[in-house]
Amino acid sequence: MSKKICAITTVEITQSNFMIPAMSRLKQNGWEVTLVCNMSPEFMMRYQDEFNLINIPFHRGISIPDLLIMPFRLARLFKKEKFDIVQYATPNASLYASLGSKFAGVRHRVYCQWGIRYVGSRGIMRSVLRLLEKLTCANSTAIRPASKKNMEFAIADGLYKADKARVIGDGGSVGIDLAQFDLNKKNILREQVYTEYPQLKDKTVFAFVGRLNVDKGIFELLDAFAKLQNKYSRIALLLIGNFDGDLPIRLHGIRNNPDIIITGWIEDVPKYISAADVMVLPSYREGFSMVIQQAMAMAIPVITTDIPGPSEVIENGISGLLVQSKSTESLFDAMNWTISHSKQCQMMGASGRLRCETLFSRDRMLGLTLLDREDILKSGPVDKK
Protein backbone atom coordinates (compact mmCIF):
# COMPACT_ATOMS: atom_id res chain seq x y z
CA MET A 1 0.00 0.00 0.00
CA SER A 2 1.38 3.38 -1.05
CA LYS A 3 2.41 5.85 1.65
CA LYS A 4 1.80 9.44 0.59
CA ILE A 5 3.60 12.46 2.02
CA CYS A 6 3.45 16.13 1.07
CA ALA A 7 6.41 18.39 1.96
CA ILE A 8 5.72 22.12 1.98
CA THR A 9 7.99 25.17 2.29
CA THR A 10 7.58 28.80 1.33
CA VAL A 11 10.48 28.94 -1.14
CA GLU A 12 12.33 26.39 -3.23
CA ILE A 13 15.77 26.88 -1.68
CA THR A 14 14.48 25.41 1.58
CA GLN A 15 13.08 22.47 -0.35
CA SER A 16 16.41 21.91 -2.10
CA ASN A 17 18.62 22.18 0.96
CA PHE A 18 16.47 20.77 3.77
CA MET A 19 13.48 18.80 2.46
CA ILE A 20 14.52 17.03 -0.74
CA PRO A 21 17.35 14.88 0.69
CA ALA A 22 14.90 13.36 3.20
CA MET A 23 12.13 13.10 0.60
CA SER A 24 14.47 11.23 -1.74
CA ARG A 25 15.22 8.73 1.02
CA LEU A 26 11.49 8.25 1.66
CA LYS A 27 10.83 7.73 -2.03
CA GLN A 28 13.57 5.09 -2.18
CA ASN A 29 11.65 3.28 0.55
CA GLY A 30 8.29 3.19 -1.17
CA TRP A 31 6.77 6.57 -0.35
CA GLU A 32 4.92 8.70 -2.89
CA VAL A 33 6.24 12.25 -2.46
CA THR A 34 4.69 15.59 -3.41
CA LEU A 35 6.56 18.88 -3.03
CA VAL A 36 4.77 22.22 -2.66
CA CYS A 37 6.45 25.65 -2.70
CA ASN A 38 6.97 28.74 -4.84
CA MET A 39 8.84 27.09 -7.72
CA SER A 40 10.95 28.46 -10.54
CA PRO A 41 10.92 26.79 -13.98
CA GLU A 42 14.49 25.60 -13.31
CA PHE A 43 13.43 23.89 -10.08
CA MET A 44 10.52 22.19 -11.79
CA MET A 45 12.70 20.97 -14.65
CA ARG A 46 15.24 19.56 -12.19
CA TYR A 47 12.79 17.56 -10.06
CA GLN A 48 9.82 16.83 -12.33
CA ASP A 49 10.90 13.24 -12.95
CA GLU A 50 11.52 12.48 -9.28
CA PHE A 51 8.60 14.02 -7.38
CA ASN A 52 5.05 15.25 -7.83
CA LEU A 53 5.42 19.05 -7.98
CA ILE A 54 2.82 21.69 -7.16
CA ASN A 55 3.82 25.31 -7.65
CA ILE A 56 2.04 27.63 -5.21
CA PRO A 57 3.19 31.29 -5.09
CA PHE A 58 3.62 31.83 -1.35
CA HIS A 59 4.92 35.24 -0.34
CA ARG A 60 7.59 35.85 2.27
CA GLY A 61 6.78 38.12 5.21
CA ILE A 62 3.36 38.60 6.75
CA SER A 63 0.75 38.59 3.96
CA ILE A 64 -2.90 39.12 4.89
CA PRO A 65 -4.18 37.97 1.45
CA ASP A 66 -2.17 34.74 1.74
CA LEU A 67 -3.42 34.18 5.29
CA LEU A 68 -7.02 34.48 4.08
CA ILE A 69 -6.62 32.39 0.93
CA MET A 70 -3.80 29.84 1.24
CA PRO A 71 -5.16 27.64 4.07
CA PHE A 72 -8.33 26.98 2.07
CA ARG A 73 -6.45 26.45 -1.18
CA LEU A 74 -4.22 23.92 0.53
CA ALA A 75 -7.20 22.26 2.23
CA ARG A 76 -8.73 21.56 -1.18
CA LEU A 77 -5.44 20.05 -2.33
CA PHE A 78 -5.13 17.86 0.77
CA LYS A 79 -8.71 16.60 0.49
CA LYS A 80 -8.13 15.67 -3.14
CA GLU A 81 -4.78 13.92 -2.68
CA LYS A 82 -5.51 12.21 0.67
CA PHE A 83 -1.95 12.37 2.00
CA ASP A 84 -1.00 10.19 4.94
CA ILE A 85 1.38 12.90 6.21
CA VAL A 86 1.64 16.59 5.48
CA GLN A 87 4.90 18.06 6.76
CA TYR A 88 5.94 21.68 6.59
CA ALA A 89 8.73 24.10 7.42
CA THR A 90 9.38 27.87 7.22
CA PRO A 91 6.94 30.22 9.00
CA ASN A 92 4.41 31.16 6.34
CA ALA A 93 4.07 27.80 4.62
CA SER A 94 3.86 26.09 8.01
CA LEU A 95 1.05 28.32 9.20
CA TYR A 96 -1.02 27.86 6.04
CA ALA A 97 -0.31 24.13 5.78
CA SER A 98 -1.09 23.44 9.45
CA LEU A 99 -4.46 25.18 9.08
CA GLY A 100 -5.22 23.68 5.68
CA SER A 101 -4.35 20.14 6.72
CA LYS A 102 -6.45 20.49 9.87
CA PHE A 103 -9.42 21.74 7.82
CA ALA A 104 -8.95 18.79 5.42
CA GLY A 105 -8.78 16.24 8.25
CA VAL A 106 -5.24 15.05 7.49
CA ARG A 107 -4.39 12.55 10.22
CA HIS A 108 -0.68 13.33 10.58
CA ARG A 109 0.44 16.99 10.42
CA VAL A 110 4.17 17.35 11.05
CA TYR A 111 5.76 20.72 11.78
CA CYS A 112 9.52 20.83 11.17
CA GLN A 113 10.29 23.61 13.64
CA TRP A 114 13.77 24.49 12.42
CA GLY A 115 13.66 27.95 13.98
CA ILE A 116 11.48 30.14 16.21
CA ARG A 117 11.38 33.52 14.54
CA TYR A 118 9.79 35.57 17.31
CA VAL A 119 12.82 34.99 19.54
CA GLY A 120 14.66 37.80 17.79
CA SER A 121 11.74 40.27 17.92
CA ARG A 122 10.42 42.67 20.53
CA GLY A 123 7.22 44.48 21.44
CA ILE A 124 4.06 44.05 19.40
CA MET A 125 5.84 42.22 16.58
CA ARG A 126 7.09 39.58 19.00
CA SER A 127 3.55 39.08 20.32
CA VAL A 128 2.13 38.75 16.80
CA LEU A 129 4.81 36.31 15.66
CA ARG A 130 4.45 34.25 18.83
CA LEU A 131 0.69 34.03 18.28
CA LEU A 132 1.22 32.79 14.72
CA GLU A 133 3.83 30.27 15.90
CA LYS A 134 1.48 28.98 18.59
CA LEU A 135 -1.31 28.66 16.03
CA THR A 136 0.95 26.55 13.80
CA CYS A 137 1.91 24.33 16.72
CA ALA A 138 -1.69 23.96 17.91
CA ASN A 139 -2.80 22.66 14.51
CA SER A 140 0.09 20.20 14.18
CA THR A 141 -0.09 16.65 15.49
CA ALA A 142 3.70 16.17 15.67
CA ILE A 143 6.50 18.70 16.01
CA ARG A 144 10.13 18.09 15.15
CA PRO A 145 12.28 20.90 16.64
CA ALA A 146 15.81 21.41 15.36
CA SER A 147 17.41 21.03 18.78
CA LYS A 148 16.73 19.96 22.35
CA LYS A 149 17.22 23.45 23.78
CA ASN A 150 14.85 24.96 21.20
CA MET A 151 12.31 22.29 22.13
CA GLU A 152 12.74 23.02 25.84
CA PHE A 153 12.29 26.74 25.18
CA ALA A 154 9.14 26.16 23.13
CA ILE A 155 7.60 23.90 25.78
CA ALA A 156 8.46 26.33 28.58
CA ASP A 157 7.00 29.21 26.57
CA GLY A 158 3.71 27.36 26.11
CA LEU A 159 3.92 26.66 22.37
CA TYR A 160 3.09 22.97 22.78
CA LYS A 161 3.06 20.04 25.19
CA ALA A 162 6.11 17.80 25.52
CA ASP A 163 4.35 14.71 24.13
CA LYS A 164 3.94 16.38 20.74
CA ALA A 165 7.64 16.93 20.13
CA ARG A 166 10.77 14.94 19.46
CA VAL A 167 14.23 15.86 18.18
CA ILE A 168 15.62 13.73 15.36
CA GLY A 169 18.93 12.23 16.45
CA ASP A 170 21.13 14.82 18.13
CA GLY A 171 19.52 17.73 16.30
CA GLY A 172 19.45 19.34 12.90
CA SER A 173 17.52 18.51 9.76
CA VAL A 174 19.19 16.50 6.98
CA GLY A 175 22.78 16.44 8.19
CA ILE A 176 25.94 16.90 6.14
CA ASP A 177 26.87 15.07 2.96
CA LEU A 178 30.43 14.07 3.87
CA ALA A 179 31.16 13.11 0.25
CA GLN A 180 30.46 16.71 -0.76
CA PHE A 181 32.39 18.13 2.19
CA ASP A 182 35.45 16.03 1.41
CA LEU A 183 38.24 16.80 3.85
CA ASN A 184 40.81 15.26 1.48
CA LYS A 185 40.10 18.04 -1.03
CA LYS A 186 40.42 20.88 1.46
CA ASN A 187 43.93 21.98 0.47
CA ILE A 188 43.13 21.91 -3.23
CA LEU A 189 39.95 23.92 -2.71
CA ARG A 190 41.78 26.44 -0.53
CA GLU A 191 44.33 27.07 -3.27
CA GLN A 192 41.50 27.68 -5.72
CA VAL A 193 40.07 30.34 -3.42
CA TYR A 194 43.53 31.90 -3.03
CA THR A 195 43.74 32.15 -6.82
CA GLU A 196 40.44 34.00 -6.86
CA TYR A 197 41.23 36.12 -3.78
CA PRO A 198 45.04 36.30 -3.46
CA GLN A 199 44.74 38.79 -0.58
CA LEU A 200 43.67 35.90 1.67
CA LYS A 201 46.91 33.96 1.32
CA ASP A 202 49.25 33.83 4.32
CA LYS A 203 46.65 35.39 6.59
CA THR A 204 44.44 34.14 9.40
CA VAL A 205 41.06 34.00 7.68
CA PHE A 206 37.84 34.36 9.64
CA ALA A 207 34.80 33.29 7.61
CA PHE A 208 31.08 33.95 7.93
CA VAL A 209 28.39 32.19 5.89
CA GLY A 210 24.80 33.42 5.75
CA ARG A 211 22.64 36.45 5.18
CA LEU A 212 24.43 39.64 6.12
CA ASN A 213 21.84 40.96 8.54
CA VAL A 214 21.42 42.14 12.11
CA ASP A 215 20.10 38.84 13.52
CA LYS A 216 23.20 37.01 12.28
CA GLY A 217 25.38 39.29 14.42
CA ILE A 218 27.06 40.93 11.44
CA PHE A 219 27.59 44.26 13.19
CA GLU A 220 29.29 42.64 16.18
CA LEU A 221 31.46 40.64 13.80
CA LEU A 222 32.56 43.72 11.86
CA ASP A 223 33.25 45.67 15.05
CA ALA A 224 35.28 42.81 16.54
CA PHE A 225 37.25 42.44 13.31
CA ALA A 226 37.99 46.18 13.24
CA LYS A 227 39.42 45.90 16.77
CA LEU A 228 41.56 42.96 15.68
CA GLN A 229 42.93 45.00 12.79
CA ASN A 230 44.32 47.44 15.33
CA LYS A 231 46.46 44.57 16.70
CA TYR A 232 47.24 42.38 13.71
CA SER A 233 48.11 43.11 10.10
CA ARG A 234 47.80 39.62 8.60
CA ILE A 235 44.13 38.81 9.14
CA ALA A 236 41.18 38.73 6.76
CA LEU A 237 37.41 38.39 6.92
CA LEU A 238 35.61 36.33 4.28
CA LEU A 239 31.88 37.11 4.15
CA ILE A 240 30.01 34.47 2.16
CA GLY A 241 26.46 35.68 1.58
CA ASN A 242 24.23 38.50 0.43
CA PHE A 243 23.24 41.74 2.12
CA ASP A 244 19.78 41.68 3.68
CA GLY A 245 17.40 44.65 3.86
CA ASP A 246 18.90 48.14 4.30
CA LEU A 247 22.32 46.93 5.43
CA PRO A 248 24.25 47.98 2.29
CA ILE A 249 23.79 51.64 3.25
CA ARG A 250 25.32 51.18 6.69
CA LEU A 251 27.96 48.72 5.55
CA HIS A 252 29.10 50.56 2.44
CA GLY A 253 32.45 51.40 4.04
CA ILE A 254 33.54 47.76 4.38
CA ARG A 255 33.83 47.46 0.61
CA ASN A 256 36.85 49.74 0.83
CA ASN A 257 38.59 47.48 3.34
CA PRO A 258 41.07 45.28 1.42
CA ASP A 259 41.03 42.67 4.19
CA ILE A 260 37.27 42.09 3.95
CA ILE A 261 36.05 39.94 1.06
CA ILE A 262 32.33 39.76 0.21
CA THR A 263 31.61 36.89 -2.16
CA GLY A 264 27.85 37.32 -2.42
CA TRP A 265 25.70 34.20 -2.67
CA ILE A 266 27.63 31.12 -3.81
CA GLU A 267 26.64 27.52 -4.44
CA ASP A 268 30.01 25.88 -3.77
CA VAL A 269 30.14 26.20 0.02
CA PRO A 270 32.81 23.48 0.57
CA LYS A 271 35.23 25.33 -1.70
CA TYR A 272 34.98 28.73 -0.08
CA ILE A 273 34.92 27.69 3.55
CA SER A 274 38.09 25.67 2.88
CA ALA A 275 39.94 28.99 2.89
CA ALA A 276 38.85 29.67 6.49
CA ASP A 277 40.99 29.16 9.54
CA VAL A 278 38.04 29.92 11.84
CA MET A 279 34.30 29.99 11.15
CA VAL A 280 32.40 32.73 13.00
CA LEU A 281 28.61 32.74 13.45
CA PRO A 282 27.61 35.31 16.12
CA SER A 283 23.88 34.83 15.47
CA TYR A 284 21.13 36.04 17.84
CA ARG A 285 18.90 33.05 17.06
CA GLU A 286 19.28 29.78 15.16
CA GLY A 287 17.39 26.56 14.76
CA PHE A 288 20.52 24.42 14.78
CA SER A 289 22.87 25.83 12.09
CA MET A 290 23.83 23.94 8.98
CA VAL A 291 26.77 26.35 8.55
CA ILE A 292 28.41 25.19 11.77
CA GLN A 293 28.02 21.55 10.77
CA GLN A 294 29.56 22.33 7.37
CA ALA A 295 32.55 24.02 9.01
CA MET A 296 33.02 21.04 11.33
CA ALA A 297 32.91 18.70 8.33
CA MET A 298 35.90 20.59 6.89
CA ALA A 299 37.74 20.49 10.25
CA ILE A 300 37.37 24.23 10.82
CA PRO A 301 37.03 25.42 14.45
CA VAL A 302 33.90 27.46 15.17
CA ILE A 303 33.16 30.57 17.18
CA THR A 304 29.44 30.95 17.79
CA THR A 305 26.97 32.29 20.32
CA ASP A 306 25.82 30.52 23.47
CA ILE A 307 22.19 30.19 22.36
CA PRO A 308 19.89 27.22 21.68
CA GLY A 309 21.01 25.44 18.54
CA PRO A 310 24.62 26.52 17.98
CA SER A 311 25.58 25.74 21.58
CA GLU A 312 24.41 22.16 20.92
CA VAL A 313 26.23 21.66 17.64
CA ILE A 314 29.71 22.33 19.02
CA GLU A 315 31.28 21.39 22.34
CA ASN A 316 32.67 24.51 23.97
CA GLY A 317 36.44 24.35 24.22
CA ILE A 318 36.58 21.08 22.25
CA SER A 319 35.26 21.77 18.75
CA GLY A 320 34.85 25.52 19.10
CA LEU A 321 34.21 28.46 21.38
CA LEU A 322 30.93 29.90 22.66
CA VAL A 323 30.56 33.65 23.12
CA GLN A 324 27.89 35.90 24.55
CA SER A 325 25.18 36.92 22.10
CA LYS A 326 25.18 40.56 20.97
CA SER A 327 28.57 41.17 22.63
CA THR A 328 31.37 42.62 20.51
CA GLU A 329 33.80 42.30 23.41
CA SER A 330 33.09 38.60 23.96
CA LEU A 331 33.42 37.92 20.25
CA PHE A 332 36.67 39.92 20.03
CA ASP A 333 38.19 37.95 22.92
CA ALA A 334 37.43 34.63 21.24
CA MET A 335 38.70 35.70 17.82
CA ASN A 336 41.82 37.16 19.44
CA TRP A 337 42.44 33.86 21.26
CA THR A 338 42.32 31.82 18.06
CA ILE A 339 45.01 33.95 16.42
CA SER A 340 47.54 33.11 19.12
CA HIS A 341 46.49 29.47 19.63
CA SER A 342 46.72 27.94 16.16
CA LYS A 343 47.63 24.44 17.38
CA GLN A 344 44.65 24.33 19.74
CA CYS A 345 42.45 25.51 16.87
CA GLN A 346 43.68 22.66 14.68
CA MET A 347 42.77 20.23 17.44
CA MET A 348 39.32 21.80 17.71
CA GLY A 349 38.88 21.41 13.97
CA ALA A 350 39.80 17.74 14.12
CA SER A 351 37.41 17.19 17.05
CA GLY A 352 34.65 18.95 15.13
CA ARG A 353 35.14 16.70 12.11
CA LEU A 354 34.89 13.60 14.28
CA ARG A 355 31.74 14.95 15.97
CA CYS A 356 30.20 15.69 12.57
CA GLU A 357 30.99 12.19 11.29
CA THR A 358 29.51 10.62 14.42
CA LEU A 359 26.36 12.69 14.94
CA PHE A 360 25.56 14.81 11.90
CA SER A 361 26.31 12.75 8.80
CA ARG A 362 23.61 12.89 6.16
CA ASP A 363 23.24 9.13 6.00
CA ARG A 364 22.57 8.95 9.75
CA MET A 365 20.09 11.82 9.75
CA LEU A 366 18.14 10.58 6.73
CA GLY A 367 17.93 7.11 8.20
CA LEU A 368 16.59 8.47 11.47
CA THR A 369 14.10 10.71 9.63
CA LEU A 370 12.79 7.74 7.66
CA LEU A 371 12.28 5.77 10.88
CA ASP A 372 10.54 8.76 12.45
CA ARG A 373 8.04 9.15 9.61
CA GLU A 374 7.37 5.41 9.64
CA ASP A 375 6.75 5.60 13.39
CA ILE A 376 4.36 8.52 12.91
CA LEU A 377 2.29 6.45 10.48
CA LYS A 378 2.06 3.62 12.99
CA SER A 379 1.01 5.86 15.86
CA GLY A 380 -2.13 7.84 16.48
CA PRO A 381 -1.90 11.63 16.26
CA VAL A 382 -1.39 13.66 19.44
CA ASP A 383 -3.99 16.37 18.82
CA LYS A 384 -3.18 18.55 21.82
CA LYS A 385 -2.14 22.16 22.12
C-alpha positions in Angstrom: 0.0 0.0 0.0 1.4 3.4 -1.1 2.4 5.8 1.6 1.8 9.4 0.6 3.6 12.5 2.0 3.5 16.1 1.1 6.4 18.4 2.0 5.7 22.1 2.0 8.0 25.2 2.3 7.6 28.8 1.3 10.5 28.9 -1.1 12.3 26.4 -3.2 15.8 26.9 -1.7 14.5 25.4 1.6 13.1 22.5 -0.3 16.4 21.9 -2.1 18.6 22.2 1.0 16.5 20.8 3.8 13.5 18.8 2.5 14.5 17.0 -0.7 17.4 14.9 0.7 14.9 13.4 3.2 12.1 13.1 0.6 14.5 11.2 -1.7 15.2 8.7 1.0 11.5 8.2 1.7 10.8 7.7 -2.0 13.6 5.1 -2.2 11.6 3.3 0.5 8.3 3.2 -1.2 6.8 6.6 -0.4 4.9 8.7 -2.9 6.2 12.3 -2.5 4.7 15.6 -3.4 6.6 18.9 -3.0 4.8 22.2 -2.7 6.4 25.6 -2.7 7.0 28.7 -4.8 8.8 27.1 -7.7 10.9 28.5 -10.5 10.9 26.8 -14.0 14.5 25.6 -13.3 13.4 23.9 -10.1 10.5 22.2 -11.8 12.7 21.0 -14.6 15.2 19.6 -12.2 12.8 17.6 -10.1 9.8 16.8 -12.3 10.9 13.2 -13.0 11.5 12.5 -9.3 8.6 14.0 -7.4 5.1 15.3 -7.8 5.4 19.0 -8.0 2.8 21.7 -7.2 3.8 25.3 -7.6 2.0 27.6 -5.2 3.2 31.3 -5.1 3.6 31.8 -1.3 4.9 35.2 -0.3 7.6 35.9 2.3 6.8 38.1 5.2 3.4 38.6 6.7 0.7 38.6 4.0 -2.9 39.1 4.9 -4.2 38.0 1.5 -2.2 34.7 1.7 -3.4 34.2 5.3 -7.0 34.5 4.1 -6.6 32.4 0.9 -3.8 29.8 1.2 -5.2 27.6 4.1 -8.3 27.0 2.1 -6.5 26.5 -1.2 -4.2 23.9 0.5 -7.2 22.3 2.2 -8.7 21.6 -1.2 -5.4 20.1 -2.3 -5.1 17.9 0.8 -8.7 16.6 0.5 -8.1 15.7 -3.1 -4.8 13.9 -2.7 -5.5 12.2 0.7 -2.0 12.4 2.0 -1.0 10.2 4.9 1.4 12.9 6.2 1.6 16.6 5.5 4.9 18.1 6.8 5.9 21.7 6.6 8.7 24.1 7.4 9.4 27.9 7.2 6.9 30.2 9.0 4.4 31.2 6.3 4.1 27.8 4.6 3.9 26.1 8.0 1.1 28.3 9.2 -1.0 27.9 6.0 -0.3 24.1 5.8 -1.1 23.4 9.5 -4.5 25.2 9.1 -5.2 23.7 5.7 -4.3 20.1 6.7 -6.4 20.5 9.9 -9.4 21.7 7.8 -9.0 18.8 5.4 -8.8 16.2 8.2 -5.2 15.1 7.5 -4.4 12.5 10.2 -0.7 13.3 10.6 0.4 17.0 10.4 4.2 17.4 11.0 5.8 20.7 11.8 9.5 20.8 11.2 10.3 23.6 13.6 13.8 24.5 12.4 13.7 28.0 14.0 11.5 30.1 16.2 11.4 33.5 14.5 9.8 35.6 17.3 12.8 35.0 19.5 14.7 37.8 17.8 11.7 40.3 17.9 10.4 42.7 20.5 7.2 44.5 21.4 4.1 44.1 19.4 5.8 42.2 16.6 7.1 39.6 19.0 3.5 39.1 20.3 2.1 38.8 16.8 4.8 36.3 15.7 4.5 34.3 18.8 0.7 34.0 18.3 1.2 32.8 14.7 3.8 30.3 15.9 1.5 29.0 18.6 -1.3 28.7 16.0 1.0 26.5 13.8 1.9 24.3 16.7 -1.7 24.0 17.9 -2.8 22.7 14.5 0.1 20.2 14.2 -0.1 16.6 15.5 3.7 16.2 15.7 6.5 18.7 16.0 10.1 18.1 15.2 12.3 20.9 16.6 15.8 21.4 15.4 17.4 21.0 18.8 16.7 20.0 22.3 17.2 23.5 23.8 14.9 25.0 21.2 12.3 22.3 22.1 12.7 23.0 25.8 12.3 26.7 25.2 9.1 26.2 23.1 7.6 23.9 25.8 8.5 26.3 28.6 7.0 29.2 26.6 3.7 27.4 26.1 3.9 26.7 22.4 3.1 23.0 22.8 3.1 20.0 25.2 6.1 17.8 25.5 4.4 14.7 24.1 3.9 16.4 20.7 7.6 16.9 20.1 10.8 14.9 19.5 14.2 15.9 18.2 15.6 13.7 15.4 18.9 12.2 16.5 21.1 14.8 18.1 19.5 17.7 16.3 19.5 19.3 12.9 17.5 18.5 9.8 19.2 16.5 7.0 22.8 16.4 8.2 25.9 16.9 6.1 26.9 15.1 3.0 30.4 14.1 3.9 31.2 13.1 0.3 30.5 16.7 -0.8 32.4 18.1 2.2 35.4 16.0 1.4 38.2 16.8 3.9 40.8 15.3 1.5 40.1 18.0 -1.0 40.4 20.9 1.5 43.9 22.0 0.5 43.1 21.9 -3.2 40.0 23.9 -2.7 41.8 26.4 -0.5 44.3 27.1 -3.3 41.5 27.7 -5.7 40.1 30.3 -3.4 43.5 31.9 -3.0 43.7 32.1 -6.8 40.4 34.0 -6.9 41.2 36.1 -3.8 45.0 36.3 -3.5 44.7 38.8 -0.6 43.7 35.9 1.7 46.9 34.0 1.3 49.2 33.8 4.3 46.6 35.4 6.6 44.4 34.1 9.4 41.1 34.0 7.7 37.8 34.4 9.6 34.8 33.3 7.6 31.1 33.9 7.9 28.4 32.2 5.9 24.8 33.4 5.8 22.6 36.4 5.2 24.4 39.6 6.1 21.8 41.0 8.5 21.4 42.1 12.1 20.1 38.8 13.5 23.2 37.0 12.3 25.4 39.3 14.4 27.1 40.9 11.4 27.6 44.3 13.2 29.3 42.6 16.2 31.5 40.6 13.8 32.6 43.7 11.9 33.2 45.7 15.1 35.3 42.8 16.5 37.3 42.4 13.3 38.0 46.2 13.2 39.4 45.9 16.8 41.6 43.0 15.7 42.9 45.0 12.8 44.3 47.4 15.3 46.5 44.6 16.7 47.2 42.4 13.7 48.1 43.1 10.1 47.8 39.6 8.6 44.1 38.8 9.1 41.2 38.7 6.8 37.4 38.4 6.9 35.6 36.3 4.3 31.9 37.1 4.2 30.0 34.5 2.2 26.5 35.7 1.6 24.2 38.5 0.4 23.2 41.7 2.1 19.8 41.7 3.7 17.4 44.6 3.9 18.9 48.1 4.3 22.3 46.9 5.4 24.2 48.0 2.3 23.8 51.6 3.3 25.3 51.2 6.7 28.0 48.7 5.6 29.1 50.6 2.4 32.5 51.4 4.0 33.5 47.8 4.4 33.8 47.5 0.6 36.9 49.7 0.8 38.6 47.5 3.3 41.1 45.3 1.4 41.0 42.7 4.2 37.3 42.1 3.9 36.1 39.9 1.1 32.3 39.8 0.2 31.6 36.9 -2.2 27.8 37.3 -2.4 25.7 34.2 -2.7 27.6 31.1 -3.8 26.6 27.5 -4.4 30.0 25.9 -3.8 30.1 26.2 0.0 32.8 23.5 0.6 35.2 25.3 -1.7 35.0 28.7 -0.1 34.9 27.7 3.5 38.1 25.7 2.9 39.9 29.0 2.9 38.9 29.7 6.5 41.0 29.2 9.5 38.0 29.9 11.8 34.3 30.0 11.2 32.4 32.7 13.0 28.6 32.7 13.5 27.6 35.3 16.1 23.9 34.8 15.5 21.1 36.0 17.8 18.9 33.1 17.1 19.3 29.8 15.2 17.4 26.6 14.8 20.5 24.4 14.8 22.9 25.8 12.1 23.8 23.9 9.0 26.8 26.3 8.5 28.4 25.2 11.8 28.0 21.6 10.8 29.6 22.3 7.4 32.6 24.0 9.0 33.0 21.0 11.3 32.9 18.7 8.3 35.9 20.6 6.9 37.7 20.5 10.2 37.4 24.2 10.8 37.0 25.4 14.4 33.9 27.5 15.2 33.2 30.6 17.2 29.4 31.0 17.8 27.0 32.3 20.3 25.8 30.5 23.5 22.2 30.2 22.4 19.9 27.2 21.7 21.0 25.4 18.5 24.6 26.5 18.0 25.6 25.7 21.6 24.4 22.2 20.9 26.2 21.7 17.6 29.7 22.3 19.0 31.3 21.4 22.3 32.7 24.5 24.0 36.4 24.3 24.2 36.6 21.1 22.3 35.3 21.8 18.8 34.9 25.5 19.1 34.2 28.5 21.4 30.9 29.9 22.7 30.6 33.6 23.1 27.9 35.9 24.6 25.2 36.9 22.1 25.2 40.6 21.0 28.6 41.2 22.6 31.4 42.6 20.5 33.8 42.3 23.4 33.1 38.6 24.0 33.4 37.9 20.3 36.7 39.9 20.0 38.2 38.0 22.9 37.4 34.6 21.2 38.7 35.7 17.8 41.8 37.2 19.4 42.4 33.9 21.3 42.3 31.8 18.1 45.0 33.9 16.4 47.5 33.1 19.1 46.5 29.5 19.6 46.7 27.9 16.2 47.6 24.4 17.4 44.7 24.3 19.7 42.4 25.5 16.9 43.7 22.7 14.7 42.8 20.2 17.4 39.3 21.8 17.7 38.9 21.4 14.0 39.8 17.7 14.1 37.4 17.2 17.0 34.6 19.0 15.1 35.1 16.7 12.1 34.9 13.6 14.3 31.7 14.9 16.0 30.2 15.7 12.6 31.0 12.2 11.3 29.5 10.6 14.4 26.4 12.7 14.9 25.6 14.8 11.9 26.3 12.8 8.8 23.6 12.9 6.2 23.2 9.1 6.0 22.6 8.9 9.7 20.1 11.8 9.8 18.1 10.6 6.7 17.9 7.1 8.2 16.6 8.5 11.5 14.1 10.7 9.6 12.8 7.7 7.7 12.3 5.8 10.9 10.5 8.8 12.5 8.0 9.1 9.6 7.4 5.4 9.6 6.7 5.6 13.4 4.4 8.5 12.9 2.3 6.5 10.5 2.1 3.6 13.0 1.0 5.9 15.9 -2.1 7.8 16.5 -1.9 11.6 16.3 -1.4 13.7 19.4 -4.0 16.4 18.8 -3.2 18.5 21.8 -2.1 22.2 22.1 
